[in-house]
Amino acid sequence: KNKKKYLMIFSSLKYPFPKSFRAKIHNLVYGSKLYDYFVKKIGRVIVSNREDEKYFAQKVKIDPKNIFCVPYGLAKNYFIKRCELKNTTDFRVLFVGRMEEQKGIIFLRQIIEKVNGDSKKRNISFCLVGSGPLEEIPRKLSKKYDNVRYRGQLSSPEVRKCYLRSDLVVITSKWETFSYVCLEAQACGCLVVAFDIPGPQDIVSTRCPT
């Protein structure tokens, strides 16, 4: 232990509703007294959301003055420019993320099936970006519905173009540390809908615009 060492948190401390073996092991390790012991040995923590800040102060009993909340940032050139403002007639919904349990792919499928079950909402299109162990789900959705397009893994500049062409970004994660997608989407002028969880809570305003 010395004053030059910090623990930086890049992962959610607890996965709610864990189903996979990996998620259950994660909760077992991070919720253990052994983990708390090693955190206290370091004594200084850097987090990216306010819920983690409260967790280390209240549960692990780290001195609040040794807990630093440092949100992630974006380069200035990532933000939307006036010449990039949207001009579309249909309503475009975008999902960006790993195709796995954490990112709520099951909930994404439910949303798409619900929307496509209502004939009045057929002017809504979906673009799904990302790869992972559950990518068979977006593949099947794109084959089943003509308003769903699965683009797989894209580069950062290509993802930014997707944000610029979209009206709404859905974040179906049930746990996050920060959620870069929240930040990127809003920097590109997209509205964001997310679950009320740590990370998005600090980025997405719950107030309706006036």
MDAnalysis code that builds the backbone (N, CA, C; Angstrom):
import MDAnalysis as mda
import numpy as np

u = mda.Universe.empty(630, n_residues=210, atom_resindex=np.repeat(np.arange(210), 3), trajectory=True)
u.add_TopologyAttr("name", ["N", "CA", "C"] * 210)
u.add_TopologyAttr("resid", np.arange(1, 211))
u.add_TopologyAttr("resname", ["LYS", "ASN", "LYS", "LYS", "LYS", "TYR", "LEU", "MET", "ILE", "PHE", "SER", "SER", "LEU", "LYS", "TYR", "PRO", "PHE", "PRO", "LYS", "SER", "PHE", "ARG", "ALA", "LYS", "ILE", "HIS", "ASN", "LEU", "VAL", "TYR", "GLY", "SER", "LYS", "LEU", "TYR", "ASP", "TYR", "PHE", "VAL", "LYS", "LYS", "ILE", "GLY", "ARG", "VAL", "ILE", "VAL", "SER", "ASN", "ARG", "GLU", "ASP", "GLU", "LYS", "TYR", "PHE", "ALA", "GLN", "LYS", "VAL", "LYS", "ILE", "ASP", "PRO", "LYS", "ASN", "ILE", "PHE", "CYS", "VAL", "PRO", "TYR", "GLY", "LEU", "ALA", "LYS", "ASN", "TYR", "PHE", "ILE", "LYS", "ARG", "CYS", "GLU", "LEU", "LYS", "ASN", "THR", "THR", "ASP", "PHE", "ARG", "VAL", "LEU", "PHE", "VAL", "GLY", "ARG", "MET", "GLU", "GLU", "GLN", "LYS", "GLY", "ILE", "ILE", "PHE", "LEU", "ARG", "GLN", "ILE", "ILE", "GLU", "LYS", "VAL", "ASN", "GLY", "ASP", "SER", "LYS", "LYS", "ARG", "ASN", "ILE", "SER", "PHE", "CYS", "LEU", "VAL", "GLY", "SER", "GLY", "PRO", "LEU", "GLU", "GLU", "ILE", "PRO", "ARG", "LYS", "LEU", "SER", "LYS", "LYS", "TYR", "ASP", "ASN", "VAL", "ARG", "TYR", "ARG", "GLY", "GLN", "LEU", "SER", "SER", "PRO", "GLU", "VAL", "ARG", "LYS", "CYS", "TYR", "LEU", "ARG", "SER", "ASP", "LEU", "VAL", "VAL", "ILE", "THR", "SER", "LYS", "TRP", "GLU", "THR", "PHE", "SER", "TYR", "VAL", "CYS", "LEU", "GLU", "ALA", "GLN", "ALA", "CYS", "GLY", "CYS", "LEU", "VAL", "VAL", "ALA", "PHE", "ASP", "ILE", "PRO", "GLY", "PRO", "GLN", "ASP", "ILE", "VAL", "SER", "THR", "ARG", "CYS", "PRO", "THR"])
u.atoms.positions = np.array([
    [0.842, -1.204, 0.000],
    [0.000, 0.000, 0.000],
    [0.873, 1.249, 0.000],
    [0.637, 2.141, -0.980],
    [1.270, 3.448, -0.948],
    [0.391, 4.444, -1.687],
    [0.655, 5.723, -1.532],
    [-0.232, 6.769, -2.034],
    [-0.226, 6.898, -3.554],
    [0.672, 6.209, -4.230],
    [0.743, 6.306, -5.687],
    [-0.095, 5.251, -6.391],
    [-0.685, 4.332, -5.636],
    [-1.463, 3.259, -6.251],
    [-2.959, 3.535, -6.183],
    [-3.646, 3.217, -7.280],
    [-5.099, 3.374, -7.359],
    [-5.700, 2.105, -7.941],
    [-6.933, 1.833, -7.574],
    [-7.707, 0.784, -8.224],
    [-8.664, 1.462, -9.195],
    [-8.575, 1.124, -10.490],
    [-9.476, 1.696, -11.490],
    [-10.543, 0.675, -11.843],
    [-11.811, 1.091, -11.794],
    [-12.935, 0.187, -12.014],
    [-13.408, 0.281, -13.459],
    [-13.281, -0.813, -14.209],
    [-13.718, -0.862, -15.602],
    [-14.876, -1.829, -15.806],
    [-15.316, -2.486, -14.744],
    [-16.377, -3.489, -14.862],
    [-17.452, -3.226, -13.821],
    [-18.692, -3.570, -14.144],
    [-19.769, -3.448, -13.170],
    [-19.448, -4.291, -11.950],
    [-19.724, -3.757, -10.765],
    [-19.397, -4.481, -9.539],
    [-20.374, -5.619, -9.274],
    [-21.607, -5.469, -9.753],
    [-22.598, -6.520, -9.566],
    [-23.480, -6.628, -10.794],
    [-23.659, -7.850, -11.289],
    [-24.545, -8.094, -12.424],
    [-25.927, -8.473, -11.892],
    [-26.958, -7.654, -12.099],
    [-28.304, -8.048, -11.670],
    [-28.853, -9.135, -12.583],
    [-29.627, -10.026, -12.042],
    [-30.253, -11.122, -12.781],
    [-29.237, -11.935, -13.600],
    [-28.138, -12.378, -12.981],
    [-27.146, -13.138, -13.746],
    [-27.693, -14.507, -14.161],
    [-27.488, -14.847, -15.419],
    [-27.944, -16.145, -15.924],
    [-26.771, -17.030, -16.341],
    [-25.750, -16.427, -16.925],
    [-24.613, -17.219, -17.395],
    [-23.691, -17.577, -16.239],
    [-22.893, -18.613, -16.434],
    [-21.910, -19.038, -15.435],
    [-20.910, -17.915, -15.178],
    [-20.491, -17.238, -16.254],
    [-19.531, -16.137, -16.134],
    [-20.076, -15.018, -15.248],
    [-21.353, -14.660, -15.424],
    [-21.950, -13.587, -14.627],
    [-22.052, -13.978, -13.152],
    [-22.391, -15.236, -12.894],
    [-22.512, -15.695, -11.507],
    [-21.151, -15.710, -10.807],
    [-20.104, -16.128, -11.529],
    [-18.756, -16.123, -10.960],
    [-18.306, -14.686, -10.694],
    [-18.637, -13.786, -11.612],
    [-18.304, -12.368, -11.434],
    [-18.884, -11.845, -10.123],
    [-20.165, -12.098, -9.882],
    [-20.819, -11.616, -8.656],
    [-20.204, -12.248, -7.413],
    [-19.835, -13.518, -7.521],
    [-19.240, -14.215, -6.386],
    [-17.907, -13.586, -5.998],
    [-17.086, -13.259, -7.000],
    [-15.756, -12.698, -6.739],
    [-15.852, -11.250, -6.251],
    [-16.586, -10.419, -7.002],
    [-16.632, -8.993, -6.675],
    [-17.450, -8.701, -5.426],
    [-18.316, -9.611, -5.029],
    [-19.097, -9.412, -3.812],
    [-18.475, -10.050, -2.583],
    [-17.258, -10.578, -2.732],
    [-16.624, -11.310, -1.629],
    [-15.873, -10.376, -0.674],
    [-15.657, -10.867, 0.530],
    [-14.879, -10.121, 1.515],
    [-13.415, -10.032, 1.098],
    [-12.946, -11.044, 0.336],
    [-11.562, -11.028, -0.135],
    [-11.335, -9.854, -1.089],
    [-12.310, -9.607, -1.967],
    [-12.205, -8.467, -2.888],
    [-12.170, -7.161, -2.085],
    [-13.082, -7.038, -1.109],
    [-13.102, -5.838, -0.267],
    [-11.766, -5.631, 0.437],
    [-11.175, -6.753, 0.906],
    [-9.896, -6.683, 1.615],
    [-8.808, -6.088, 0.725],
    [-8.718, -6.564, -0.535],
    [-7.672, -6.071, -1.437],
    [-7.923, -4.617, -1.844],
    [-9.186, -4.246, -1.981],
    [-9.498, -2.846, -2.297],
    [-9.038, -1.943, -1.157],
    [-9.287, -2.362, 0.074],
    [-8.869, -1.573, 1.231],
    [-7.347, -1.485, 1.319],
    [-6.664, -2.549, 0.908],
    [-5.197, -2.533, 0.934],
    [-4.658, -1.459, -0.004],
    [-5.316, -1.280, -1.154],
    [-4.904, -0.226, -2.082],
    [-5.351, 1.126, -1.543],
    [-6.624, 1.216, -1.152],
    [-7.097, 2.384, -0.424],
    [-7.534, 3.584, -1.237],
    [-7.295, 3.569, -2.564],
    [-7.672, 4.697, -3.416],
    [-8.321, 4.144, -4.680],
    [-9.507, 4.672, -5.010],
    [-10.299, 4.085, -6.083],
    [-10.716, 5.147, -7.097],
    [-10.639, 4.782, -8.386],
    [-11.131, 5.644, -9.460],
    [-12.315, 4.955, -10.111],
    [-13.477, 5.616, -10.128],
    [-14.699, 5.051, -10.708],
    [-15.206, 6.001, -11.789],
    [-16.205, 5.534, -12.551],
    [-16.728, 6.376, -13.632],
    [-18.213, 6.695, -13.478],
    [-18.838, 6.221, -12.386],
    [-20.240, 6.584, -12.150],
    [-20.502, 6.755, -10.651],
    [-21.596, 7.461, -10.349],
    [-21.883, 7.828, -8.961],
    [-22.313, 6.646, -8.095],
    [-22.937, 5.634, -8.700],
    [-23.349, 4.465, -7.919],
    [-22.141, 3.712, -7.386],
    [-21.102, 3.551, -8.221],
    [-19.873, 2.894, -7.757],
    [-19.207, 3.719, -6.660],
    [-19.281, 5.031, -6.804],
    [-18.717, 5.926, -5.785],
    [-19.382, 5.681, -4.431],
    [-20.707, 5.578, -4.424],
    [-21.441, 5.309, -3.178],
    [-21.132, 3.910, -2.653],
    [-20.992, 2.933, -3.577],
    [-20.737, 1.544, -3.184],
    [-19.442, 1.436, -2.375],
    [-18.380, 2.043, -2.883],
    [-17.089, 1.921, -2.193],
    [-17.080, 2.693, -0.879],
    [-17.822, 3.769, -0.814],
    [-17.877, 4.543, 0.431],
    [-18.713, 3.839, 1.487],
    [-19.856, 3.291, 1.103],
    [-20.804, 2.740, 2.073],
    [-20.563, 1.267, 2.381],
    [-20.268, 0.450, 1.346],
    [-20.111, -0.984, 1.599],
    [-18.671, -1.363, 1.934],
    [-17.733, -0.865, 1.131],
    [-16.328, -1.243, 1.337],
    [-15.663, -0.361, 2.390],
    [-16.298, 0.778, 2.704],
    [-15.814, 1.699, 3.738],
    [-14.495, 2.376, 3.360],
    [-14.355, 2.728, 2.076],
    [-13.215, 3.537, 1.652],
    [-13.507, 4.990, 2.004],
    [-12.500, 5.696, 2.486],
    [-12.672, 7.106, 2.815],
    [-13.112, 7.857, 1.553],
    [-14.256, 8.587, 1.583],
    [-14.750, 9.299, 0.398],
    [-13.718, 10.204, -0.259],
    [-12.786, 10.758, 0.512],
    [-11.781, 11.646, -0.083],
    [-10.788, 10.867, -0.946],
    [-10.785, 9.517, -0.824],
    [-9.908, 8.668, -1.628],
    [-10.661, 7.966, -2.764],
    [-11.882, 8.422, -3.033],
    [-12.674, 7.888, -4.142],
    [-12.845, 8.992, -5.174],
    [-12.414, 8.738, -6.394],
    [-12.429, 9.763, -7.434],
    [-13.332, 9.319, -8.581],
    [-14.363, 10.116, -8.870],
    [-15.273, 9.811, -9.974],
    [-14.808, 10.588, -11.199],
    [-14.322, 9.858, -12.202],
    [-13.791, 10.473, -13.425],
    [-14.549, 9.902, -14.628],
    [-15.582, 10.593, -15.118],
    [-16.333, 10.097, -16.280],
    [-15.450, 10.042, -17.523],
    [-15.799, 9.168, -18.459],
    [-15.079, 9.080, -19.727],
    [-15.390, 10.309, -20.575],
    [-14.582, 10.548, -21.576],
    [-14.795, 11.697, -22.446],
    [-14.681, 11.329, -23.918],
    [-14.976, 12.295, -24.774],
    [-14.881, 12.128, -26.221],
    [-14.071, 13.271, -26.812],
    [-13.392, 12.993, -27.925],
    [-12.675, 14.045, -28.638],
    [-13.676, 15.051, -29.215],
    [-13.295, 16.309, -29.303],
    [-14.203, 17.359, -29.768],
    [-14.712, 17.091, -31.180],
    [-13.878, 16.461, -32.025],
    [-14.298, 16.235, -33.414],
    [-15.335, 15.113, -33.547],
    [-15.680, 14.449, -32.423],
    [-16.709, 13.409, -32.480],
    [-18.110, 14.027, -32.498],
    [-18.249, 15.227, -31.965],
    [-19.564, 15.848, -31.832],
    [-20.120, 16.265, -33.183],
    [-21.448, 16.204, -33.301],
    [-22.128, 16.514, -34.554],
    [-21.873, 17.954, -34.981],
    [-21.704, 18.142, -36.302],
    [-21.509, 19.469, -36.870],
    [-22.799, 19.902, -37.560],
    [-22.949, 21.185, -37.736],
    [-24.180, 21.723, -38.331],
    [-24.457, 21.104, -39.705],
    [-23.409, 20.869, -40.470],
    [-23.582, 20.322, -41.815],
    [-24.007, 18.856, -41.788],
    [-23.975, 18.221, -40.609],
    [-24.327, 16.805, -40.496],
    [-25.734, 16.581, -39.938],
    [-26.505, 17.632, -39.776],
    [-27.846, 17.492, -39.211],
    [-28.706, 16.588, -40.080],
    [-29.573, 15.797, -39.449],
    [-30.371, 14.780, -40.136],
    [-31.524, 15.402, -40.914],
    [-31.905, 14.711, -41.979],
    [-33.077, 15.104, -42.750],
    [-33.698, 13.828, -43.328],
    [-34.441, 13.098, -42.493],
    [-35.013, 11.814, -42.907],
    [-36.519, 11.815, -42.682],
    [-37.210, 10.940, -43.409],
    [-38.664, 10.834, -43.277],
    [-39.073, 9.662, -42.390],
    [-38.311, 8.563, -42.440],
    [-38.630, 7.422, -41.583],
    [-37.937, 7.582, -40.235],
    [-38.276, 6.712, -39.288],
    [-37.716, 6.780, -37.940],
    [-36.727, 5.630, -37.778],
    [-35.477, 5.973, -37.557],
    [-34.400, 4.975, -37.538],
    [-33.901, 4.738, -36.112],
    [-33.935, 3.478, -35.703],
    [-33.497, 3.076, -34.364],
    [-32.187, 2.304, -34.488],
    [-31.239, 2.623, -33.639],
    [-29.911, 2.010, -33.698],
    [-29.574, 1.310, -32.394],
    [-28.948, 0.138, -32.517],
    [-28.351, -0.547, -31.363],
    [-26.882, -0.764, -31.668],
    [-26.017, -0.395, -30.727],
    [-24.576, -0.618, -30.862],
    [-24.083, -1.313, -29.609],
    [-23.434, -2.469, -29.758],
    [-22.918, -3.161, -28.574],
    [-22.542, -4.589, -28.873],
    [-21.885, -5.217, -27.902],
    [-21.531, -6.631, -28.040],
    [-22.798, -7.470, -27.975],
    [-22.846, -8.483, -28.795],
    [-24.008, -9.365, -28.814],
    [-23.828, -10.434, -27.741],
    [-24.128, -10.064, -26.493],
    [-23.968, -10.981, -25.380],
    [-24.958, -10.645, -24.274],
    [-24.956, -11.469, -23.235],
    [-25.923, -11.346, -22.133],
    [-25.944, -9.953, -21.531],
    [-24.764, -9.398, -21.238],
    [-24.692, -8.107, -20.551],
    [-25.448, -7.013, -21.289],
    [-25.368, -7.018, -22.615],
    [-25.951, -5.938, -23.413],
    [-27.451, -6.116, -23.648],
    [-28.054, -7.132, -23.056],
    [-29.502, -7.282, -23.106],
    [-30.050, -7.606, -24.481],
    [-29.374, -8.484, -25.211],
    [-29.803, -8.819, -26.569],
    [-31.206, -9.433, -26.576],
    [-31.543, -10.142, -25.515],
    [-32.892, -10.731, -25.419],
    [-33.948, -9.625, -25.375],
    [-33.657, -8.548, -24.633],
    [-34.593, -7.428, -24.550],
    [-34.688, -6.697, -25.896],
    [-33.568, -6.600, -26.589],
    [-33.566, -5.977, -27.915],
    [-34.475, -6.755, -28.861],
    [-34.382, -8.065, -28.821],
    [-35.248, -8.897, -29.667],
    [-36.720, -8.667, -29.324],
    [-37.026, -8.581, -28.035],
    [-38.410, -8.354, -27.616],
    [-38.935, -7.015, -28.129],
    [-38.097, -5.988, -28.095],
    [-38.496, -4.662, -28.577],
    [-38.825, -4.713, -30.070],
    [-37.931, -5.326, -30.845],
    [-38.127, -5.400, -32.294],
    [-39.380, -6.190, -32.634],
    [-39.593, -7.302, -31.949],
    [-40.782, -8.124, -32.218],
    [-42.057, -7.395, -31.812],
    [-41.998, -6.630, -30.719],
    [-43.156, -5.860, -30.271],
    [-43.522, -4.778, -31.283],
    [-42.506, -4.043, -31.744],
    [-42.736, -2.972, -32.722],
    [-43.284, -3.547, -34.026],
    [-42.697, -4.633, -34.490],
    [-43.116, -5.220, -35.767],
    [-44.450, -5.949, -35.661],
    [-44.933, -6.138, -34.445],
    [-46.254, -6.727, -34.270],
    [-47.367, -5.704, -34.391],
    [-46.983, -4.415, -34.462],
    [-47.955, -3.323, -34.600],
    [-47.846, -2.748, -36.010],
    [-48.860, -2.951, -36.831],
    [-48.823, -2.515, -38.233],
    [-48.706, -0.996, -38.361],
    [-49.068, -0.247, -37.309],
    [-49.007, 1.210, -37.355],
    [-47.580, 1.733, -37.218],
    [-46.647, 0.860, -36.851],
    [-45.275, 1.292, -36.594],
    [-44.292, 0.760, -37.635],
    [-44.790, 0.432, -38.805],
    [-43.935, -0.157, -39.825],
    [-42.981, 0.851, -40.474],
    [-43.137, 2.145, -40.151],
    [-42.191, 3.137, -40.674],
    [-40.937, 3.223, -39.809],
    [-40.823, 2.357, -38.813],
    [-39.651, 2.310, -37.936],
    [-38.686, 1.242, -38.448],
    [-37.423, 1.619, -38.611],
    [-36.405, 0.667, -39.045],
    [-35.337, 0.513, -37.963],
    [-34.681, -0.635, -37.958],
    [-33.664, -0.945, -36.947],
    [-32.334, -1.260, -37.619],
    [-31.268, -0.703, -37.061],
    [-29.907, -1.046, -37.481],
    [-29.177, -1.589, -36.262],
    [-28.629, -2.799, -36.375],
    [-27.961, -3.461, -35.257],
    [-26.481, -3.607, -35.572],
    [-25.634, -3.116, -34.668],
    [-24.189, -3.098, -34.897],
    [-23.468, -3.778, -33.738],
    [-22.564, -4.695, -34.067],
    [-21.775, -5.376, -33.042],
    [-21.648, -6.852, -33.337],
    [-20.799, -7.509, -32.589],
    [-20.607, -8.952, -32.740],
    [-20.458, -9.583, -31.369],
    [-20.521, -10.912, -31.327],
    [-20.393, -11.594, -30.050],
    [-21.056, -12.952, -30.073],
    [-21.051, -13.646, -28.940],
    [-21.558, -15.020, -28.886],
    [-23.038, -15.170, -29.212],
    [-23.833, -14.093, -29.074],
    [-25.270, -14.177, -29.351],
    [-25.642, -13.495, -30.669],
    [-24.685, -13.360, -31.587],
    [-24.969, -12.637, -32.826],
    [-25.931, -13.391, -33.749],
    [-26.224, -14.636, -33.425],
    [-27.220, -15.367, -34.203],
    [-28.606, -14.717, -34.044],
    [-28.840, -14.074, -32.911],
    [-30.128, -13.407, -32.680],
    [-30.351, -12.262, -33.653],
    [-29.404, -11.299, -33.799],
    [-29.633, -10.251, -34.801],
    [-29.646, -10.776, -36.230],
    [-28.900, -11.840, -36.507],
    [-28.918, -12.419, -37.857],
    [-30.325, -12.930, -38.202],
    [-30.935, -13.633, -37.258],
    [-32.277, -14.161, -37.492],
    [-33.307, -13.044, -37.611],
    [-33.141, -12.000, -36.792],
    [-34.072, -10.872, -36.851],
    [-34.007, -10.178, -38.215],
    [-32.778, -10.025, -38.747],
    [-32.622, -9.357, -40.041],
    [-33.209, -10.192, -41.186],
    [-33.215, -11.517, -41.029],
    [-33.816, -12.384, -42.040],
    [-35.333, -12.415, -41.929],
    [-35.828, -12.266, -40.704],
    [-37.267, -12.348, -40.465],
    [-37.990, -11.059, -40.835],
    [-37.352, -9.906, -40.589],
    [-38.012, -8.619, -40.800],
    [-37.254, -7.789, -41.836],
    [-37.985, -7.202, -42.772],
    [-37.332, -6.399, -43.803],
    [-36.932, -5.010, -43.313],
    [-37.355, -4.623, -42.108],
    [-36.959, -3.323, -41.551],
    [-35.838, -3.451, -40.512],
    [-35.198, -4.622, -40.479],
    [-34.070, -4.850, -39.560],
    [-32.821, -5.160, -40.377],
    [-31.765, -4.413, -40.113],
    [-30.491, -4.637, -40.806],
    [-29.398, -4.910, -39.775],
    [-28.715, -6.044, -39.933],
    [-27.607, -6.382, -39.045],
    [-26.307, -6.137, -39.783],
    [-25.470, -5.247, -39.233],
    [-24.238, -4.850, -39.921],
    [-22.979, -5.450, -39.319],
    [-23.089, -6.212, -38.236],
    [-21.920, -6.827, -37.633],
    [-20.994, -5.809, -36.987],
    [-19.715, -6.163, -36.890],
    [-18.731, -5.290, -36.248],
    [-18.278, -4.201, -37.216],
    [-18.279, -2.942, -36.770],
    [-17.863, -1.822, -37.603],
    [-16.742, -1.037, -36.926],
    [-16.001, -0.283, -37.732],
    [-14.958, 0.588, -37.186],
    [-15.599, 1.782, -36.493],
    [-14.820, 2.502, -35.698],
    [-15.341, 3.662, -34.974],
    [-15.909, 4.734, -35.917],
    [-15.218, 5.088, -37.028],
    [-15.801, 6.074, -37.951],
    [-17.112, 5.591, -38.569],
    [-17.212, 4.283, -38.847],
    [-18.449, 3.749, -39.415],
    [-19.588, 3.786, -38.397],
    [-19.262, 3.511, -37.124],
    [-20.280, 3.580, -36.069],
    [-20.784, 5.013, -35.931],
    [-19.886, 5.973, -36.010],
    [-20.297, 7.378, -35.912],
    [-21.270, 7.741, -37.040],
    [-21.029, 7.243, -38.238],
    [-21.947, 7.494, -39.357],
    [-23.327, 6.904, -39.070],
    [-23.358, 5.754, -38.390],
    [-24.644, 5.144, -38.010],
    [-25.394, 6.037, -37.027],
    [-24.660, 6.599, -36.058],
    [-25.292, 7.535, -35.116],
    [-25.905, 8.714, -35.869],
    [-25.152, 9.270, -36.806],
    [-25.585, 10.455, -37.538],
    [-26.823, 10.193, -38.387],
    [-27.016, 8.936, -38.799],
    [-28.166, 8.591, -39.639],
    [-29.367, 8.124, -38.818],
    [-29.216, 8.071, -37.504],
    [-30.262, 7.503, -36.642],
    [-30.998, 8.577, -35.851],
    [-32.223, 8.235, -35.434],
    [-33.043, 9.138, -34.629],
    [-33.043, 8.759, -33.154],
    [-32.873, 7.473, -32.880],
    [-32.938, 6.976, -31.502],
    [-31.946, 5.836, -31.326],
    [-31.248, 5.841, -30.203],
    [-30.362, 4.732, -29.846],
    [-30.944, 4.028, -28.630],
    [-31.127, 2.720, -28.721],
    [-31.626, 1.947, -27.581],
    [-30.453, 1.215, -26.930],
    [-30.368, 1.318, -25.617],
    [-29.331, 0.633, -24.844],
    [-30.052, -0.318, -23.903],
    [-29.997, -1.593, -24.218],
    [-30.774, -2.589, -23.474],
    [-29.961, -3.281, -22.389],
    [-28.779, -2.774, -22.091],
    [-27.932, -3.365, -21.045],
    [-28.647, -3.351, -19.700],
    [-28.474, -4.411, -18.917],
    [-28.988, -4.444, -17.547],
    [-27.895, -4.115, -16.535],
    [-26.643, -4.001, -16.995],
    [-25.576, -3.496, -16.129],
    [-24.492, -2.867, -17.004],
    [-23.934, -1.771, -16.522],
    [-22.883, -1.032, -17.220],
    [-21.959, -0.394, -16.191],
    [-20.741, -0.076, -16.622],
    [-19.849, 0.722, -15.792],
    [-20.031, 2.200, -16.119],
    [-20.108, 2.506, -17.412],
    [-20.300, 3.892, -17.839],
    [-21.261, 3.960, -19.027],
    [-20.979, 3.242, -20.077],
    [-21.734, 3.201, -21.338],
    [-21.277, 4.300, -22.283],
    [-20.241, 3.982, -23.026],
    [-19.737, 4.897, -24.040],
    [-20.789, 5.171, -25.111],
    [-21.619, 4.170, -25.403],
    [-22.647, 4.343, -26.432],
    [-23.581, 5.490, -26.066],
    [-23.920, 5.605, -24.767],
    [-24.746, 6.722, -24.297],
    [-24.125, 8.057, -24.675],
    [-22.840, 8.166, -24.423],
    [-22.119, 9.416, -24.664],
    [-21.991, 9.687, -26.153],
    [-21.558, 8.672, -26.912],
    [-21.345, 8.829, -28.350],
    [-22.640, 9.207, -29.068],
    [-23.731, 8.515, -28.726],
    [-25.006, 8.762, -29.391],
    [-25.462, 10.206, -29.201],
    [-25.405, 10.697, -27.971],
    [-25.864, 12.049, -27.704],
    [-24.932, 13.096, -28.312],
    [-23.642, 12.783, -28.386],
    [-22.702, 13.696, -29.049],
    [-23.029, 13.840, -30.527],
    [-23.667, 12.800, -31.099],
    [-24.043, 12.819, -32.509],
    [-25.501, 13.220, -32.717],
    [-26.134, 13.744, -31.686],
    [-27.481, 14.268, -31.824],
    [-28.594, 13.252, -31.736],
    [-28.328, 12.078, -31.169],
    [-29.350, 11.037, -31.047],
    [-29.970, 11.028, -29.656],
    [-31.283, 10.849, -29.613],
    [-31.926, 10.572, -28.346],
    [-31.533, 9.177, -27.891],
    [-31.507, 8.959, -26.585],
    [-31.110, 7.660, -26.028],
    [-32.178, 7.167, -25.063],
    [-32.518, 5.887, -25.179],
    [-33.383, 5.225, -24.206],
    [-32.581, 4.092, -23.588],
    [-32.512, 4.064, -22.259],
    [-31.736, 3.037, -21.561],
    [-32.448, 2.645, -20.279],
    [-32.075, 1.496, -19.736],
    [-32.577, 1.111, -18.425],
    [-31.988, 2.052, -17.370],
    [-32.689, 2.194, -16.254],
    [-32.267, 3.072, -15.169],
    [-31.217, 2.361, -14.329],
    [-29.968, 2.348, -14.844],
    [-28.875, 1.614, -14.207],
    [-27.660, 2.530, -14.066],
    [-26.699, 2.148, -13.199],
    [-25.466, 2.936, -13.087],
    [-24.813, 3.110, -14.451],
    [-24.250, 4.283, -14.679],
    [-23.657, 4.607, -15.974],
    [-24.609, 5.494, -16.745],
    [-25.607, 4.912, -17.404],
    [-26.607, 5.738, -18.093],
    [-27.304, 6.740, -17.167],
    [-27.467, 6.392, -15.894],
    [-28.093, 7.321, -14.937],
    [-27.359, 8.662, -14.899],
    [-26.036, 8.634, -15.074],
    [-25.237, 9.852, -14.993],
    [-25.201, 10.623, -16.304],
    [-25.639, 9.999, -17.402],
    [-25.475, 10.592, -18.724],
    [-26.798, 10.998, -19.355],
    [-27.840, 10.175, -19.158],
    [-29.134, 10.417, -19.806],
    [-30.043, 11.179, -18.865],
    [-30.543, 12.305, -19.310],
    [-31.496, 13.084, -18.517],
    [-32.865, 12.434, -18.579],
    [-33.537, 12.332, -17.430],
    [-34.878, 11.737, -17.385],
    [-35.957, 12.781, -17.654],
    [-35.567, 14.038, -17.783],
    [-36.534, 15.108, -18.018],
    [-36.867, 15.221, -19.498],
    [-38.122, 15.410, -19.806],
    [-38.556, 15.590, -21.187],
    [-38.167, 17.002, -21.646],
    [-37.697, 17.163, -22.897],
    [-37.354, 18.500, -23.394],
    [-38.601, 19.351, -23.540],
    [-38.480, 20.629, -23.303],
    [-39.613, 21.539, -23.430],
    [-39.482, 22.389, -24.677],
])
